Amino acid sequence: MKIIKLSPEHWDRLLATLPETSKGVFQTDTLGESLWRQFFAFDPMATFVLDDYNRLPELSDFLTMHEQAFCPGFLSYDLGLKIQGVTSRHKPDVPLAIFQAYENWVEYDQGSIVVNTRDPEYIKQIENMIQELIEPQIPQTPLKLENSVNQDDYRRNIKKIHDYIRAGDFYQLNYTQHLKATTSESPRSLFSRMIGKHPAAYAGYFEYEQLTLISLSPELFLRHLQGVLTTEPIKGTRPRGITGDQDESLKLELLNSAKEEAELFMITDLLRNDLGKVCKIGSIQLEAVKGIKKLPKVWHTYSRISGKLAESYQPLDALLSMFPGGSITGCPKKRAMEVIDELEIESRGIYTGSIGYFHPDGEFSFNIAIRTLVQKGAQLSLGTGGGITIDSGWEAEWAELMIKASTFN
């Protein structure tokens, strides 16, 4: 291990010039109270690929075997379907989960980087990279994203959701679609460009063979630190304004919206109940209710809920029991997921699953995989959508999902 002084500006440059062997990157905008540490890791020593749900217990074995390593990875939404007992009509095109174990990684904190390795050659490699840092030349080629659902089908499905709500199936449902694009840009270049333009509280880059994830997520799914679990659901969106007055007006419009408030409170209750199943009785706390997040393209409202993990549960048990996050399914969760599968035209895959890491000190932190590009060669997929309640109008919801997708313009 070695500690090297490094400014935030040079850390950003370092991320833009990562070694080819680096596969996992976790970066935060450091604004507000992000519960996400900043890493990059290179040369994985082991990989666990979950392609059969019956092998899920092996994930615990993998993490135990590599408990002294840094272990980033993802859980797909399709794994969540199986955990919740929902049968899908769609065939997944990615594994249910992938995790990698690294004995070599770099962590940035308060003006220093810690190089965690037993190999002095890696320390030299990082030192050489820092000495050679230059301002990255990032291409500015916009992505041309195309909708997979047309407006007529979208409008009809919003009506179906309203019918289900009136029938009492659920109170709210998160309805989404995938936007598609092609690119000649490399995944590393795309990540560097996007994170430079749109810093995010829970951003990550994860690479495995031909699959690359570029996540600019603003939302925390679950964090475990010293026996405390924390979740931070987001509900409620408005675009950013062009002028200062317009921006403030849109923020106040969001804060004063009864519809957005009801949506946030429903999901807050759902997540509070999810935490209550794995936490000590009486330990659940609402740390923030109807807080505001300021992002480059949108305003969001959010809640933060925490609780002390019950002694009968391991941290991984809690992560899997709450998966997938209620903010991207609906309330109640299982019935919403059944109707999502009925209405959406393809597997969600990694979108609305979770990307994150297990640290050797016992911490884990996982985002909600929204604002997340999935790249396979030249093919890109971006999921986007929003929560639908009885008060939702299809035109406004359509406009909202396109505003969210504009993060990647």
N, C-alpha and C positions, 0 to 999 in steps of 0.2 A: 504494500500500500504506500502511495505517495501523495502528498498534498501540494497542489500547484496553484498559485494565485492567478485569477483570470477574471476580467471584467465581464459584465453581462453582454456587452457588445461583442467581445471576442468569443464568448460561449456561443452566441448566435452564429458567428462566422464558422466556428468549429462544426456546428451542426450542418452547415451548408457544404462542408468539405469532408464528410465522413469517410472513413476507410471502407473499402469495398466489402470487408468482412463484417461490418456492423449490420445487424439485422433488426435490432429493437431500439427505438428512440422514444422517450417520453419527455414532453416539454410543456411548460405552463406559461401563461402570460404574466404570472406573478401579481396580477391585480386582484384586489379583494382578498378572499380567504380560500384560495385553491387548496385542496387536500391532495396534491399531486406533486411528487418529487421529480427532479430533472435528471435523466440518465441517458446514456447510450451504451449499448453492449455489443460485443463483437466476438466472433468465433465460438458459436454454441458448442458445448461438449456433448449435449444430448438433446433429443427432441421426442416429445410425446404427441402422437396424432391419434385423436379419438374418432374413429370411423364407425364404431358400433356402440350403441348406447349401453349394452351389457358390460362393456369394458370400463364404464365410468369409475368404478372403485380404483382402477389402476392409476387414475390421476392423483389420488391421494398418495399412492405408493411412490409415484414419480416425484412428487413434491417432497415427501419424506426422505427419499434417497438423495435428493439434491437440496436439502434444507440449508446448506451453507452457500448455495449459489443464488444468483439473481435469476428469477424465473418469470419472464414476460410471456404473454400469450393472449388468446381470445376464446370466448365462449360464444357460439353462434346462437341466433334466435331459435334455430331448429332444435338445438339441445333443450332450450326452454320449453318447447312444445312437448318434448318427451318427458321432461321433469314434471310438467303440469298434467300429464296424461291426456294430451290432445293429439288425435290422429290427423295427420296432414295429408291433403290430396296432392301436394307438391313434392317433387324430388329435389333434395338439396344438391347444390353444385359445389359445395365446399365441405370439409370435414366438420364434425360437430364441435370440435375444439382442437387447438394446437398450442402446446407450450414448449418453450426451449429453456435449457439450463445453461447459464454462463458463469464461468469462474473468473472471467475478465470483463470488467465494466467500469464506466466512468460516471461519477455523480457530481453535479454542480450544486453548490449551496453557498450563498452569501459571499460571493467574490472569490471562491476557491473551487477547484475540482479535486476530487479524491479519485485516484486511479487504483482500483481494486484488482490486484493481480499478484501472482507469485513469480511472474516471468519478467525480468528486468528489460527484456526486449520490447515488451508492450509499453513500458514506461518511456523508453526511448522513442518509440513510435509516436506516442502522444506528444512528447516534448518537441519532436521534429515538426509535427503538424501545427503546433501552436506557434513555433518560430516562423513557419512559412505561411501563416494566415494572411489572406488578402481579401479585399472586398469582393464577394461573389458576384459574378455576372449572371443574373437570373433572367431567362427568357420571359417574354410577356405575351405568350400565345394564349388567348382565351379558349376555354373549352366550349364546344357547341353541344350542349346537353339537349336531348330530345325526350319528351314524355313517352312513357309506355302505356298510359291510359289517356284517352281523349276526354274532352270536357263533357260530352254527352254521357259517356259511361260513368264518369266521376259523379255527375249530377244524379244519375239514377241510383248509384250506390249510396250516396248521402241520404236519399229518400228511403232506401232499404234500412239504413242504420236508424233513421228516425222511427221507422215502423217497429223495429226491434225494441227501441227505447220505450215507445208507447205500450208495447206488449209486456214490458217489465223484464226483458232479458238482461239488461245492464243499464247503467246510468250514463256511461261514457265509453267511447271506443276510439282507439287510435288507428286511423285509416291512412295507408301510405301507398306509394308506388315507387318504382325505380326509374330514374332518368339514365339514359345511355349516351355514351360518347366514344370516340376513338381518338387516340393521340400517338404522336411519334416521340413524345417526351419521355425520358426515363423516369421511373418512380422516384428516385432520389431528387432529381431536379424538380419534379412536380411537388414533392413534399417541401423542399426548400422554398420554392416560390410561394406556395400556399401559406406556410407558417409565417413567412415574412410579411405577407399582406394581411393575414387574418389570424393573429395570435389567439389562442384558445386556452381556457383554463385546464382542459383535460385532453391535450393533443397527444397523438402518438403515431409512430410509424412502425409497422411490423412486416417482416418479409420471411416467406418460406417458399422455396423453390420458385414457381412461376406466379405465386399469389403475393400481392402486396396490399397492405392496408394503410391508407392515409387519412387519419382521423383528426378533425378539428372540433372535437366535441366540447360543448360548454357545460355538460351535465355529468355529475358524479352519480354512479349507481351505488357503490358500497365501498367503504373504507374500514379496515380493522387496524387499530393501533392500541396496544397495551390493554386489550380486553374490551375496548369500546368500539361499537359499530356505528357508523355515520352514513346516512343517505341524504341526497339533496335533489329531490325531484323538481323538474322545471315544467311549468304549464303557464301559458299566456304569452302572446307575442305581438309586438308592433314593430313596423319598420323604423329605422332611424330617419330623422329629418334631415333636410338639406341645409336649413339655417338653424341657428341656435334656438330661436323661438319655436320653430316647427318641431324640432327635436324634443324640446321640453313639453310641448303640447301633446305629442304622441306618447311620451312617457306617462303623463298624467292621465291620458285616455286609457292606457293599459291599467294603471293603478285604480282607476275609477270604474272599470268595466265589471258589472255584476256577473256577466257570463264567464269572463276569464277567472274571476275570483271563485265562482262555484266550481269550475273545472279544477283549479289548483287545490281547493279544499278537499274535493273528492279523492284526488290522488294522494294528498297528504295523509288522509285517513287510511287509505289502502296501505301505504308504506308504513305508517305507524303500526297497523295491525300485523303486517309482515314481520317487522322488527320484534313485535311483542311475542311472536311464536318462538323466537330463539334467544330472547333477552331475559334478564332477571326481572321478576315482577316488581313494578314500581320504579324501574330505572329509565323508562322512556321519557325523553325530554324533547320539546319543540324549541330548538335553538333559534330558528328564524321562521317567520310566517309572512308570506307575501313580501319577501325581499326583492330587490331589483338588480338585474344583471345588465350591464351595458356592454354590448358587443359591437364590432365594426358595422354590421348590417342591421341588427335588430336589438330591441329591448325584450327581456324576458322577466317574468316573475317566478319565484322559486320558494321552496321551504327547505329547512334543514332539520333533520330528526336524528337523534342518537339514543343509544341504549347500551347497557353493559351485558356482554355476552354471558349467557347462562353456562354454568360449569359443566352441564351435560352435553354441550356442543363444542365441536372444534370450529375454528374460523371458516374452514372450507365448507363445513356443513351449512353454516349460515349463508354463505355466498350462494350455494346451490339451491337451498330451500327458498330463497327470495327471488330466484332467477326465473324468467326475465323480469326486468324492472316494470313496476306498475304504470309508470308514466308513459310507456310506449305500448301498452296493451289495452288497458281499460279497467272498468270497475263494475262488477266483480271480474277478476282476472281471467279465470278459466273460460267462462262463457264468452267474454270478449274475444279471447284467442280463437275460439271455435268459429266465430263469425268472421274474424279477420281472415282465417284460412279459407272460408267460403267466398269472400268478396275479392281478396287480392289475387292477382293472376299468376303469381310466381312465388317461389320460396324467398323469404327475406334474407336467408343466409346470415352473413355477419352483421348486416344492418339491423339495428336495434337489439343486437346481442351486446357483448361487452368486451372491451379491450383493457388490459391492465397488467399488473405485475405482483409477484410475491417477493418480498425482500428477506434476506437472511435474518434481519432483526425482528421478524415476526409480523411486520406490517404487510398488508395487501391493500391495493387501491385499484378499483375498476370503474371505468366510465360507462356511460350509455353510448353505444356506437351509432350516434347520429352525426350529421355533417361528416360522413365518412365515405371516402372513395375506395372502391375495391378495384384494383387493377390486375388484369391478366394479359400480359403482352401489351397489345395496342388497345384492348377493350377496357372501358371504364364503366362502372355502374355506381350510381349515387341514389340512395334511398332518401325519400323526403315525404313528409305528411304532417298530420296534426290530430289533436284530440277533437272528436265530434260529440257534441251534446245536442239536446233537443232544440237549443237556441242557435245552433250553427247554420249559417247560410252557405250554400255550396260555393258561391262566387268569392266570398271572403276567405273561405278555407283554401280554395284554389290559389288565390293571390298570396296567402300566407306560405303555402308550401313552395311557391316559386321564389318568394323572398328568402326563405331559408336556403334554397339551392343556389341563390346568387352569391353565397360565400365563395363558391368555386369559379366565379367568372373572372 
